[in-house]
């Protein structure tokens, strides 16, 4: 199991994405740490082309906690 923490701001951003894009049924979260400052978090989902796994990517990194 992979686990990572989200800030309240990031959870609210996820809820906002789900509300704005009701046709999106799956959301994938990716967390990556490219440096020692903090982790970047992106959300991927399909909005335009149902033949693709994901065609939309939104960065919800909350750098205020770094």
PDB file of N, CA, C, O and CB in Angstrom:
ATOM      1  N   UNK A   1       0.842  -1.179   0.000  1.00  0.00           N
ATOM      2  CA  UNK A   1       0.000   0.000   0.000  1.00  0.00           C
ATOM      3  C   UNK A   1       0.890   1.246   0.000  1.00  0.00           C
ATOM      4  O   UNK A   1       1.883   1.320   0.724  1.00  0.00           O
ATOM      5  CB  UNK A   1      -0.960  -0.004   1.223  1.00  0.00           C
ATOM      6  N   UNK A   2       0.514   2.208  -0.818  1.00  0.00           N
ATOM      7  CA  UNK A   2       1.210   3.488  -0.852  1.00  0.00           C
ATOM      8  C   UNK A   2       0.353   4.522  -0.144  1.00  0.00           C
ATOM      9  O   UNK A   2      -0.846   4.642  -0.397  1.00  0.00           O
ATOM     10  CB  UNK A   2       1.520   3.926  -2.311  1.00  0.00           C
ATOM     11  N   UNK A   3       0.979   5.248   0.728  1.00  0.00           N
ATOM     12  CA  UNK A   3       0.244   6.250   1.508  1.00  0.00           C
ATOM     13  C   UNK A   3       1.000   7.568   1.476  1.00  0.00           C
ATOM     14  O   UNK A   3       2.223   7.597   1.614  1.00  0.00           O
ATOM     15  CB  UNK A   3       0.035   5.776   2.975  1.00  0.00           C
ATOM     16  N   UNK A   4       0.265   8.655   1.293  1.00  0.00           N
ATOM     17  CA  UNK A   4       0.855   9.978   1.426  1.00  0.00           C
ATOM     18  C   UNK A   4      -0.200  10.934   1.947  1.00  0.00           C
ATOM     19  O   UNK A   4      -1.398  10.729   1.749  1.00  0.00           O
ATOM     20  CB  UNK A   4       1.433  10.473   0.078  1.00  0.00           C
ATOM     21  N   UNK A   5       0.253  11.966   2.604  1.00  0.00           N
ATOM     22  CA  UNK A   5      -0.651  12.906   3.264  1.00  0.00           C
ATOM     23  C   UNK A   5      -1.076  14.021   2.311  1.00  0.00           C
ATOM     24  O   UNK A   5      -0.303  14.454   1.456  1.00  0.00           O
ATOM     25  CB  UNK A   5       0.016  13.504   4.509  1.00  0.00           C
ATOM     26  N   UNK A   6      -2.305  14.471   2.472  1.00  0.00           N
ATOM     27  CA  UNK A   6      -2.828  15.624   1.741  1.00  0.00           C
ATOM     28  C   UNK A   6      -3.216  16.697   2.737  1.00  0.00           C
ATOM     29  O   UNK A   6      -3.697  16.403   3.831  1.00  0.00           O
ATOM     30  CB  UNK A   6      -4.041  15.230   0.854  1.00  0.00           C
ATOM     31  N   UNK A   7      -3.003  17.939   2.349  1.00  0.00           N
ATOM     32  CA  UNK A   7      -3.461  19.034   3.201  1.00  0.00           C
ATOM     33  C   UNK A   7      -4.957  19.253   2.979  1.00  0.00           C
ATOM     34  O   UNK A   7      -5.531  18.744   2.016  1.00  0.00           O
ATOM     35  CB  UNK A   7      -2.662  20.340   2.909  1.00  0.00           C
ATOM     36  N   UNK A   8      -5.560  19.990   3.848  1.00  0.00           N
ATOM     37  CA  UNK A   8      -6.980  20.310   3.700  1.00  0.00           C
ATOM     38  C   UNK A   8      -7.235  21.013   2.370  1.00  0.00           C
ATOM     39  O   UNK A   8      -8.236  20.751   1.702  1.00  0.00           O
ATOM     40  CB  UNK A   8      -7.462  21.190   4.869  1.00  0.00           C
ATOM     41  N   UNK A   9      -6.324  21.905   1.994  1.00  0.00           N
ATOM     42  CA  UNK A   9      -6.449  22.637   0.727  1.00  0.00           C
ATOM     43  C   UNK A   9      -6.480  21.657  -0.450  1.00  0.00           C
ATOM     44  O   UNK A   9      -7.274  21.832  -1.375  1.00  0.00           O
ATOM     45  CB  UNK A   9      -5.278  23.646   0.558  1.00  0.00           C
ATOM     46  N   UNK A  10      -5.635  20.637  -0.425  1.00  0.00           N
ATOM     47  CA  UNK A  10      -5.590  19.664  -1.507  1.00  0.00           C
ATOM     48  C   UNK A  10      -6.870  18.825  -1.555  1.00  0.00           C
ATOM     49  O   UNK A  10      -7.373  18.524  -2.637  1.00  0.00           O
ATOM     50  CB  UNK A  10      -4.369  18.756  -1.348  1.00  0.00           C
ATOM     51  N   UNK A  11      -7.390  18.452  -0.405  1.00  0.00           N
ATOM     52  CA  UNK A  11      -8.651  17.695  -0.362  1.00  0.00           C
ATOM     53  C   UNK A  11      -9.786  18.527  -0.952  1.00  0.00           C
ATOM     54  O   UNK A  11     -10.619  18.007  -1.694  1.00  0.00           O
ATOM     55  CB  UNK A  11      -8.992  17.277   1.095  1.00  0.00           C
ATOM     56  N   UNK A  12      -9.820  19.808  -0.625  1.00  0.00           N
ATOM     57  CA  UNK A  12     -10.850  20.686  -1.171  1.00  0.00           C
ATOM     58  C   UNK A  12     -10.676  20.867  -2.683  1.00  0.00           C
ATOM     59  O   UNK A  12     -11.660  20.968  -3.416  1.00  0.00           O
ATOM     60  CB  UNK A  12     -10.814  22.052  -0.466  1.00  0.00           C
ATOM     61  N   UNK A  13      -9.427  20.907  -3.146  1.00  0.00           N
ATOM     62  CA  UNK A  13      -9.185  20.995  -4.589  1.00  0.00           C
ATOM     63  C   UNK A  13      -9.694  19.730  -5.288  1.00  0.00           C
ATOM     64  O   UNK A  13     -10.267  19.813  -6.374  1.00  0.00           O
ATOM     65  CB  UNK A  13      -7.673  21.203  -4.877  1.00  0.00           C
ATOM     66  N   UNK A  14      -9.487  18.570  -4.676  1.00  0.00           N
ATOM     67  CA  UNK A  14     -10.002  17.320  -5.244  1.00  0.00           C
ATOM     68  C   UNK A  14     -11.523  17.343  -5.327  1.00  0.00           C
ATOM     69  O   UNK A  14     -12.104  16.953  -6.341  1.00  0.00           O
ATOM     70  CB  UNK A  14      -9.540  16.118  -4.406  1.00  0.00           C
ATOM     71  N   UNK A  15     -12.160  17.800  -4.261  1.00  0.00           N
ATOM     72  CA  UNK A  15     -13.624  17.883  -4.247  1.00  0.00           C
ATOM     73  C   UNK A  15     -14.108  18.844  -5.324  1.00  0.00           C
ATOM     74  O   UNK A  15     -15.120  18.585  -5.975  1.00  0.00           O
ATOM     75  CB  UNK A  15     -14.133  18.332  -2.861  1.00  0.00           C
ATOM     76  N   UNK A  16     -13.401  19.944  -5.516  1.00  0.00           N
ATOM     77  CA  UNK A  16     -13.763  20.925  -6.535  1.00  0.00           C
ATOM     78  C   UNK A  16     -13.638  20.318  -7.940  1.00  0.00           C
ATOM     79  O   UNK A  16     -14.502  20.535  -8.790  1.00  0.00           O
ATOM     80  CB  UNK A  16     -12.873  22.180  -6.412  1.00  0.00           C
ATOM     81  N   UNK A  17     -12.564  19.559  -8.180  1.00  0.00           N
ATOM     82  CA  UNK A  17     -12.398  18.898  -9.480  1.00  0.00           C
ATOM     83  C   UNK A  17     -13.520  17.896  -9.732  1.00  0.00           C
ATOM     84  O   UNK A  17     -14.057  17.827 -10.838  1.00  0.00           O
ATOM     85  CB  UNK A  17     -11.036  18.189  -9.552  1.00  0.00           C
ATOM     86  N   UNK A  18     -13.869  17.129  -8.718  1.00  0.00           N
ATOM     87  CA  UNK A  18     -14.948  16.142  -8.864  1.00  0.00           C
ATOM     88  C   UNK A  18     -16.275  16.837  -9.170  1.00  0.00           C
ATOM     89  O   UNK A  18     -17.070  16.330  -9.963  1.00  0.00           O
ATOM     90  CB  UNK A  18     -15.077  15.285  -7.582  1.00  0.00           C
ATOM     91  N   UNK A  19     -16.518  17.978  -8.555  1.00  0.00           N
ATOM     92  CA  UNK A  19     -17.760  18.712  -8.792  1.00  0.00           C
ATOM     93  C   UNK A  19     -17.784  19.357 -10.177  1.00  0.00           C
ATOM     94  O   UNK A  19     -18.825  19.378 -10.833  1.00  0.00           O
ATOM     95  CB  UNK A  19     -17.949  19.778  -7.722  1.00  0.00           C
ATOM     96  N   UNK A  20     -16.647  19.882 -10.621  1.00  0.00           N
ATOM     97  CA  UNK A  20     -16.580  20.563 -11.915  1.00  0.00           C
ATOM     98  C   UNK A  20     -16.609  19.604 -13.103  1.00  0.00           C
ATOM     99  O   UNK A  20     -17.031  19.972 -14.200  1.00  0.00           O
ATOM    100  CB  UNK A  20     -15.332  21.401 -11.981  1.00  0.00           C
ATOM    101  N   UNK A  21     -16.158  18.380 -12.876  1.00  0.00           N
ATOM    102  CA  UNK A  21     -16.071  17.405 -13.964  1.00  0.00           C
ATOM    103  C   UNK A  21     -16.832  16.136 -13.581  1.00  0.00           C
ATOM    104  O   UNK A  21     -16.216  15.104 -13.315  1.00  0.00           O
ATOM    105  CB  UNK A  21     -14.589  17.074 -14.293  1.00  0.00           C
ATOM    106  N   UNK A  22     -18.168  16.203 -13.551  1.00  0.00           N
ATOM    107  CA  UNK A  22     -18.974  15.066 -13.084  1.00  0.00           C
ATOM    108  C   UNK A  22     -18.875  13.830 -13.977  1.00  0.00           C
ATOM    109  O   UNK A  22     -19.198  12.728 -13.531  1.00  0.00           O
ATOM    110  CB  UNK A  22     -20.412  15.481 -12.983  1.00  0.00           C
ATOM    111  N   UNK A  23     -18.439  13.987 -15.218  1.00  0.00           N
ATOM    112  CA  UNK A  23     -18.310  12.822 -16.098  1.00  0.00           C
ATOM    113  C   UNK A  23     -17.043  12.029 -15.827  1.00  0.00           C
ATOM    114  O   UNK A  23     -16.928  10.881 -16.258  1.00  0.00           O
ATOM    115  CB  UNK A  23     -18.331  13.260 -17.545  1.00  0.00           C
ATOM    116  N   UNK A  24     -16.096  12.621 -15.123  1.00  0.00           N
ATOM    117  CA  UNK A  24     -14.880  11.898 -14.753  1.00  0.00           C
ATOM    118  C   UNK A  24     -15.239  10.928 -13.630  1.00  0.00           C
ATOM    119  O   UNK A  24     -15.762  11.334 -12.592  1.00  0.00           O
ATOM    120  CB  UNK A  24     -13.732  12.886 -14.312  1.00  0.00           C
ATOM    121  N   UNK A  25     -14.957   9.660 -13.841  1.00  0.00           N
ATOM    122  CA  UNK A  25     -15.334   8.650 -12.847  1.00  0.00           C
ATOM    123  C   UNK A  25     -14.153   8.138 -12.034  1.00  0.00           C
ATOM    124  O   UNK A  25     -14.342   7.590 -10.948  1.00  0.00           O
ATOM    125  CB  UNK A  25     -16.005   7.491 -13.530  1.00  0.00           C
ATOM    126  N   UNK A  26     -12.933   8.309 -12.549  1.00  0.00           N
ATOM    127  CA  UNK A  26     -11.735   7.859 -11.844  1.00  0.00           C
ATOM    128  C   UNK A  26     -10.739   9.003 -11.752  1.00  0.00           C
ATOM    129  O   UNK A  26     -10.548   9.753 -12.710  1.00  0.00           O
ATOM    130  CB  UNK A  26     -11.100   6.640 -12.553  1.00  0.00           C
ATOM    131  N   UNK A  27     -10.112   9.130 -10.603  1.00  0.00           N
ATOM    132  CA  UNK A  27      -9.068  10.128 -10.392  1.00  0.00           C
ATOM    133  C   UNK A  27      -7.839   9.401  -9.862  1.00  0.00           C
ATOM    134  O   UNK A  27      -7.935   8.597  -8.935  1.00  0.00           O
ATOM    135  CB  UNK A  27      -9.538  11.260  -9.401  1.00  0.00           C
ATOM    136  N   UNK A  28      -6.698   9.686 -10.447  1.00  0.00           N
ATOM    137  CA  UNK A  28      -5.447   9.076 -10.017  1.00  0.00           C
ATOM    138  C   UNK A  28      -4.566  10.145  -9.397  1.00  0.00           C
ATOM    139  O   UNK A  28      -4.361  11.206  -9.986  1.00  0.00           O
ATOM    140  CB  UNK A  28      -4.725   8.382 -11.200  1.00  0.00           C
ATOM    141  N   UNK A  29      -4.046   9.867  -8.210  1.00  0.00           N
ATOM    142  CA  UNK A  29      -3.150  10.801  -7.532  1.00  0.00           C
ATOM    143  C   UNK A  29      -1.721  10.309  -7.675  1.00  0.00           C
ATOM    144  O   UNK A  29      -1.444   9.122  -7.507  1.00  0.00           O
ATOM    145  CB  UNK A  29      -3.530  10.958  -6.036  1.00  0.00           C
ATOM    146  N   UNK A  30      -0.822  11.220  -7.982  1.00  0.00           N
ATOM    147  CA  UNK A  30       0.597  10.903  -8.052  1.00  0.00           C
ATOM    148  C   UNK A  30       1.362  11.892  -7.204  1.00  0.00           C
ATOM    149  O   UNK A  30       1.136  13.100  -7.267  1.00  0.00           O
ATOM    150  CB  UNK A  30       1.106  10.921  -9.510  1.00  0.00           C
ATOM    151  N   UNK A  31       2.267  11.361  -6.415  1.00  0.00           N
ATOM    152  CA  UNK A  31       3.106  12.190  -5.569  1.00  0.00           C
ATOM    153  C   UNK A  31       4.559  11.949  -5.952  1.00  0.00           C
ATOM    154  O   UNK A  31       4.994  10.806  -6.091  1.00  0.00           O
ATOM    155  CB  UNK A  31       2.864  11.888  -4.063  1.00  0.00           C
ATOM    156  N   UNK A  32       5.301  13.034  -6.121  1.00  0.00           N
ATOM    157  CA  UNK A  32       6.683  12.904  -6.538  1.00  0.00           C
ATOM    158  C   UNK A  32       7.535  13.939  -5.820  1.00  0.00           C
ATOM    159  O   UNK A  32       7.156  15.104  -5.703  1.00  0.00           O
ATOM    160  CB  UNK A  32       6.811  13.055  -8.062  1.00  0.00           C
ATOM    161  N   UNK A  33       8.668  13.503  -5.351  1.00  0.00           N
ATOM    162  CA  UNK A  33       9.597  14.413  -4.699  1.00  0.00           C
ATOM    163  C   UNK A  33      10.851  14.516  -5.548  1.00  0.00           C
ATOM    164  O   UNK A  33      11.698  13.623  -5.534  1.00  0.00           O
ATOM    165  CB  UNK A  33       9.935  13.939  -3.261  1.00  0.00           C
ATOM    166  N   UNK A  34      10.962  15.609  -6.285  1.00  0.00           N
ATOM    167  CA  UNK A  34      12.114  15.797  -7.170  1.00  0.00           C
ATOM    168  C   UNK A  34      13.262  16.514  -6.467  1.00  0.00           C
ATOM    169  O   UNK A  34      14.387  16.536  -6.965  1.00  0.00           O
ATOM    170  CB  UNK A  34      11.700  16.581  -8.409  1.00  0.00           C
ATOM    171  N   UNK A  35      12.974  17.094  -5.320  1.00  0.00           N
ATOM    172  CA  UNK A  35      14.019  17.817  -4.595  1.00  0.00           C
ATOM    173  C   UNK A  35      13.771  17.643  -3.100  1.00  0.00           C
ATOM    174  O   UNK A  35      12.866  16.911  -2.698  1.00  0.00           O
ATOM    175  CB  UNK A  35      14.044  19.337  -4.990  1.00  0.00           C
ATOM    176  N   UNK A  36      14.549  18.295  -2.303  1.00  0.00           N
ATOM    177  CA  UNK A  36      14.414  18.171  -0.856  1.00  0.00           C
ATOM    178  C   UNK A  36      13.419  19.150  -0.252  1.00  0.00           C
ATOM    179  O   UNK A  36      13.247  19.186   0.967  1.00  0.00           O
ATOM    180  CB  UNK A  36      15.743  18.363  -0.213  1.00  0.00           C
ATOM    181  N   UNK A  37      12.769  19.938  -1.088  1.00  0.00           N
ATOM    182  CA  UNK A  37      11.852  20.954  -0.574  1.00  0.00           C
ATOM    183  C   UNK A  37      10.517  20.342  -0.164  1.00  0.00           C
ATOM    184  O   UNK A  37      10.061  20.561   0.958  1.00  0.00           O
ATOM    185  CB  UNK A  37      11.627  22.043  -1.621  1.00  0.00           C
ATOM    186  N   UNK A  38       9.900  19.599  -1.031  1.00  0.00           N
ATOM    187  CA  UNK A  38       8.599  19.016  -0.737  1.00  0.00           C
ATOM    188  C   UNK A  38       8.091  18.207  -1.908  1.00  0.00           C
ATOM    189  O   UNK A  38       8.706  18.178  -2.974  1.00  0.00           O
ATOM    190  CB  UNK A  38       7.599  20.096  -0.378  1.00  0.00           C
ATOM    191  N   UNK A  39       6.973  17.555  -1.705  1.00  0.00           N
ATOM    192  CA  UNK A  39       6.405  16.693  -2.733  1.00  0.00           C
ATOM    193  C   UNK A  39       5.418  17.455  -3.606  1.00  0.00           C
ATOM    194  O   UNK A  39       4.667  18.306  -3.131  1.00  0.00           O
ATOM    195  CB  UNK A  39       5.721  15.489  -2.097  1.00  0.00           C
ATOM    196  N   UNK A  40       5.440  17.127  -4.899  1.00  0.00           N
ATOM    197  CA  UNK A  40       4.428  17.663  -5.789  1.00  0.00           C
ATOM    198  C   UNK A  40       3.341  16.604  -5.938  1.00  0.00           C
ATOM    199  O   UNK A  40       3.629  15.408  -5.997  1.00  0.00           O
ATOM    200  CB  UNK A  40       5.036  18.065  -7.177  1.00  0.00           C
ATOM    201  N   UNK A  41       2.104  17.050  -5.999  1.00  0.00           N
ATOM    202  CA  UNK A  41       0.964  16.138  -6.112  1.00  0.00           C
ATOM    203  C   UNK A  41       0.169  16.527  -7.350  1.00  0.00           C
ATOM    204  O   UNK A  41      -0.222  17.682  -7.514  1.00  0.00           O
ATOM    205  CB  UNK A  41       0.063  16.180  -4.826  1.00  0.00           C
ATOM    206  N   UNK A  42      -0.065  15.545  -8.221  1.00  0.00           N
ATOM    207  CA  UNK A  42      -0.870  15.779  -9.402  1.00  0.00           C
ATOM    208  C   UNK A  42      -2.059  14.830  -9.418  1.00  0.00           C
ATOM    209  O   UNK A  42      -1.999  13.713  -8.903  1.00  0.00           O
ATOM    210  CB  UNK A  42      -0.029  15.616 -10.671  1.00  0.00           C
ATOM    211  N   UNK A  43      -3.134  15.304 -10.022  1.00  0.00           N
ATOM    212  CA  UNK A  43      -4.343  14.517 -10.194  1.00  0.00           C
ATOM    213  C   UNK A  43      -4.516  14.292 -11.686  1.00  0.00           C
ATOM    214  O   UNK A  43      -4.433  15.233 -12.476  1.00  0.00           O
ATOM    215  CB  UNK A  43      -5.599  15.225  -9.563  1.00  0.00           C
ATOM    216  N   UNK A  44      -4.757  13.037 -12.072  1.00  0.00           N
ATOM    217  CA  UNK A  44      -4.993  12.714 -13.482  1.00  0.00           C
ATOM    218  C   UNK A  44      -6.380  12.107 -13.613  1.00  0.00           C
ATOM    219  O   UNK A  44      -6.812  11.320 -12.770  1.00  0.00           O
ATOM    220  CB  UNK A  44      -3.903  11.736 -14.035  1.00  0.00           C
ATOM    221  N   UNK A  45      -7.081  12.489 -14.698  1.00  0.00           N
ATOM    222  CA  UNK A  45      -8.391  11.921 -14.972  1.00  0.00           C
ATOM    223  C   UNK A  45      -8.718  12.100 -16.450  1.00  0.00           C
ATOM    224  O   UNK A  45      -8.060  12.868 -17.152  1.00  0.00           O
ATOM    225  CB  UNK A  45      -9.477  12.578 -14.084  1.00  0.00           C
ATOM    226  N   UNK A  46      -9.737  11.386 -16.913  1.00  0.00           N
ATOM    227  CA  UNK A  46     -10.154  11.467 -18.309  1.00  0.00           C
ATOM    228  C   UNK A  46     -11.324  12.425 -18.434  1.00  0.00           C
ATOM    229  O   UNK A  46     -12.349  12.260 -17.773  1.00  0.00           O
ATOM    230  CB  UNK A  46     -10.532  10.075 -18.857  1.00  0.00           C
ATOM    231  N   UNK A  47     -11.162  13.429 -19.289  1.00  0.00           N
ATOM    232  CA  UNK A  47     -12.213  14.418 -19.474  1.00  0.00           C
ATOM    233  C   UNK A  47     -12.682  14.481 -20.930  1.00  0.00           C
ATOM    234  O   UNK A  47     -13.850  14.775 -21.185  1.00  0.00           O
ATOM    235  CB  UNK A  47     -11.723  15.787 -19.023  1.00  0.00           C
ATOM    236  N   UNK A  48     -11.794  14.211 -21.883  1.00  0.00           N
ATOM    237  CA  UNK A  48     -12.126  14.402 -23.285  1.00  0.00           C
ATOM    238  C   UNK A  48     -12.197  13.110 -24.098  1.00  0.00           C
ATOM    239  O   UNK A  48     -13.137  12.913 -24.867  1.00  0.00           O
ATOM    240  CB  UNK A  48     -11.131  15.308 -23.900  1.00  0.00           C
ATOM    241  N   UNK A  49     -11.224  12.246 -23.935  1.00  0.00           N
ATOM    242  CA  UNK A  49     -11.108  11.063 -24.782  1.00  0.00           C
ATOM    243  C   UNK A  49     -11.248   9.789 -23.943  1.00  0.00           C
ATOM    244  O   UNK A  49     -10.289   9.380 -23.288  1.00  0.00           O
ATOM    245  CB  UNK A  49      -9.759  11.068 -25.535  1.00  0.00           C
ATOM    246  N   UNK A  50     -12.427   9.157 -23.951  1.00  0.00           N
ATOM    247  CA  UNK A  50     -12.644   7.972 -23.123  1.00  0.00           C
ATOM    248  C   UNK A  50     -11.769   6.784 -23.507  1.00  0.00           C
ATOM    249  O   UNK A  50     -11.670   5.821 -22.745  1.00  0.00           O
ATOM    250  CB  UNK A  50     -14.079   7.567 -23.201  1.00  0.00           C
ATOM    251  N   UNK A  51     -11.135   6.837 -24.673  1.00  0.00           N
ATOM    252  CA  UNK A  51     -10.239   5.759 -25.079  1.00  0.00           C
ATOM    253  C   UNK A  51      -8.905   5.813 -24.331  1.00  0.00           C
ATOM    254  O   UNK A  51      -8.161   4.833 -24.303  1.00  0.00           O
ATOM    255  CB  UNK A  51      -9.995   5.824 -26.579  1.00  0.00           C
ATOM    256  N   UNK A  52      -8.614   6.958 -23.733  1.00  0.00           N
ATOM    257  CA  UNK A  52      -7.362   7.116 -22.983  1.00  0.00           C
ATOM    258  C   UNK A  52      -7.611   6.882 -21.498  1.00  0.00           C
ATOM    259  O   UNK A  52      -8.704   7.126 -20.987  1.00  0.00           O
ATOM    260  CB  UNK A  52      -6.756   8.524 -23.212  1.00  0.00           C
ATOM    261  N   UNK A  53      -6.575   6.405 -20.820  1.00  0.00           N
ATOM    262  CA  UNK A  53      -6.685   6.250 -19.368  1.00  0.00           C
ATOM    263  C   UNK A  53      -6.828   7.621 -18.705  1.00  0.00           C
ATOM    264  O   UNK A  53      -7.698   7.836 -17.861  1.00  0.00           O
ATOM    265  CB  UNK A  53      -5.450   5.500 -18.802  1.00  0.00           C
ATOM    266  N   UNK A  54      -5.948   8.543 -19.111  1.00  0.00           N
ATOM    267  CA  UNK A  54      -5.986   9.899 -18.563  1.00  0.00           C
ATOM    268  C   UNK A  54      -5.632  10.878 -19.668  1.00  0.00           C
ATOM    269  O   UNK A  54      -4.710  10.638 -20.449  1.00  0.00           O
ATOM    270  CB  UNK A  54      -5.013  10.051 -17.353  1.00  0.00           C
ATOM    271  N   UNK A  55      -6.365  11.984 -19.734  1.00  0.00           N
ATOM    272  CA  UNK A  55      -6.014  13.015 -20.710  1.00  0.00           C
ATOM    273  C   UNK A  55      -5.947  14.401 -20.080  1.00  0.00           C
ATOM    274  O   UNK A  55      -5.720  15.398 -20.766  1.00  0.00           O
ATOM    275  CB  UNK A  55      -7.018  13.018 -21.847  1.00  0.00           C
ATOM    276  N   UNK A  56      -6.145  14.450 -18.781  1.00  0.00           N
ATOM    277  CA  UNK A  56      -6.098  15.726 -18.073  1.00  0.00           C
ATOM    278  C   UNK A  56      -5.259  15.564 -16.809  1.00  0.00           C
ATOM    279  O   UNK A  56      -5.422  14.597 -16.065  1.00  0.00           O
ATOM    280  CB  UNK A  56      -7.531  16.227 -17.726  1.00  0.00           C
ATOM    281  N   UNK A  57      -4.364  16.516 -16.576  1.00  0.00           N
ATOM    282  CA  UNK A  57      -3.511  16.497 -15.390  1.00  0.00           C
ATOM    283  C   UNK A  57      -3.594  17.850 -14.702  1.00  0.00           C
ATOM    284  O   UNK A  57      -3.444  18.891 -15.341  1.00  0.00           O
ATOM    285  CB  UNK A  57      -2.039  16.155 -15.761  1.00  0.00           C
ATOM    286  N   UNK A  58      -3.835  17.830 -13.395  1.00  0.00           N
ATOM    287  CA  UNK A  58      -3.921  19.065 -12.611  1.00  0.00           C
ATOM    288  C   UNK A  58      -2.959  18.955 -11.436  1.00  0.00           C
ATOM    289  O   UNK A  58      -2.969  17.967 -10.702  1.00  0.00           O
ATOM    290  CB  UNK A  58      -5.385  19.328 -12.113  1.00  0.00           C
ATOM    291  N   UNK A  59      -2.138  19.967 -11.269  1.00  0.00           N
ATOM    292  CA  UNK A  59      -1.201  20.006 -10.157  1.00  0.00           C
ATOM    293  C   UNK A  59      -1.907  20.611  -8.944  1.00  0.00           C
ATOM    294  O   UNK A  59      -2.405  21.735  -9.012  1.00  0.00           O
ATOM    295  CB  UNK A  59       0.078  20.822 -10.527  1.00  0.00           C
ATOM    296  N   UNK A  60      -1.952  19.871  -7.834  1.00  0.00           N
ATOM    297  CA  UNK A  60      -2.589  20.390  -6.603  1.00  0.00           C
ATOM    298  C   UNK A  60      -1.564  20.502  -5.473  1.00  0.00           C
ATOM    299  O   UNK A  60      -1.918  20.392  -4.299  1.00  0.00           O
ATOM    300  CB  UNK A  60      -3.765  19.469  -6.164  1.00  0.00           C
ATOM    301  N   UNK A  61      -0.303  20.721  -5.825  1.00  0.00           N
ATOM    302  CA  UNK A  61       0.749  20.850  -4.827  1.00  0.00           C
ATOM    303  C   UNK A  61       0.441  22.031  -3.914  1.00  0.00           C
ATOM    304  O   UNK A  61       0.084  23.113  -4.381  1.00  0.00           O
ATOM    305  CB  UNK A  61       2.132  21.025  -5.502  1.00  0.00           C
ATOM    306  N   UNK A  62       0.581  21.816  -2.623  1.00  0.00           N
ATOM    307  CA  UNK A  62       0.381  22.881  -1.638  1.00  0.00           C
ATOM    308  C   UNK A  62       1.748  23.234  -1.061  1.00  0.00           C
ATOM    309  O   UNK A  62       2.192  22.620  -0.091  1.00  0.00           O
ATOM    310  CB  UNK A  62      -0.627  22.443  -0.500  1.00  0.00           C
ATOM    311  N   UNK A  63       2.404  24.207  -1.648  1.00  0.00           N
ATOM    312  CA  UNK A  63       3.759  24.570  -1.219  1.00  0.00           C
ATOM    313  C   UNK A  63       3.779  25.385   0.076  1.00  0.00           C
ATOM    314  O   UNK A  63       4.858  25.703   0.576  1.00  0.00           O
ATOM    315  CB  UNK A  63       4.448  25.352  -2.314  1.00  0.00           C
ATOM    316  N   UNK A  64       2.627  25.726   0.623  1.00  0.00           N
ATOM    317  CA  UNK A  64       2.604  26.500   1.871  1.00  0.00           C
ATOM    318  C   UNK A  64       3.095  25.680   3.051  1.00  0.00           C
ATOM    319  O   UNK A  64       3.434  26.245   4.091  1.00  0.00           O
ATOM    320  CB  UNK A  64       1.196  27.011   2.152  1.00  0.00           C
ATOM    321  N   UNK A  65       3.142  24.370   2.917  1.00  0.00           N
ATOM    322  CA  UNK A  65       3.574  23.510   4.026  1.00  0.00           C
ATOM    323  C   UNK A  65       5.037  23.110   3.918  1.00  0.00           C
ATOM    324  O   UNK A  65       5.521  22.344   4.752  1.00  0.00           O
ATOM    325  CB  UNK A  65       2.715  22.264   4.081  1.00  0.00           C
ATOM    326  N   UNK A  66       5.757  23.607   2.914  1.00  0.00           N
ATOM    327  CA  UNK A  66       7.166  23.267   2.747  1.00  0.00           C
ATOM    328  C   UNK A  66       8.010  24.008   3.727  1.00  0.00           C
ATOM    329  O   UNK A  66       9.230  23.848   3.735  1.00  0.00           O
ATOM    330  CB  UNK A  66       7.632  23.561   1.347  1.00  0.00           C
TER     331      UNK A  66
END
